[in-house]
Amino acid sequence: LRVAGYKLTAGRAGYNSEEGHVNVTSGVLSTFTIELKRIEAVEEGASAPPPNYVMERRMETSQTREVVFSKNGLQLLSIGNGSAIGDRLIQWDTGTGRLLKNIEVGYANTIVDVSPDLRLMAVKATKDVGYAIKVMDVSSGRMVREWPGYHAVFSPDSKTVVILRPTVGIRPEDEHEAVFWDVESGNRLQTWWDLPVCCILFSPYGHWAVTAHEGAAIRDADTGEVMHR
């Protein structure tokens, strides 16, 4: 660090952000502590400056089926549907309660996953025959990619999407495969089909994946090699 004064900001989910100043002299950094104050909720209806309040938001005429926080806890996403508009994704700022995004994906479309970096969402769309997965940009609602399938899961780094779909065989209703796609290029990376795959779950850092149908298998996420069954 250069000899200078620095302003640092510390934050944590559930606490008010605080700023602190530190001076670096002769290449030596002095240690210091920034004390964070927990956000205290107040009774509903009481006046209080944000963010010290109870945040209550409703999806009018809709049903919310999933609510998730972003990794840093600074945003809240709610996914739900209504009979008139189909699925929609609403994104809130947890510090202020301000609505950031409200994206409607249309009737007969279902949001099945949102990428960990919150940039993309996977939407299952009904086709004349079967289903397709549309990967859409959350900020604009623009479709980025589309592949056949009935379910999708993003990798922890948000760069890969895994599409689950029936295989073409004697009994396609009983056999499924997981196809890995690179979102940016649209290239197929690998396909797992050596055993039925009806759902998939990644470990937090993406090294492992669990696939399940009638039983479960733990795989190396890079190679697809089954490590345990």
Disulfide bonds with the S-S distance in Angstrom:
none
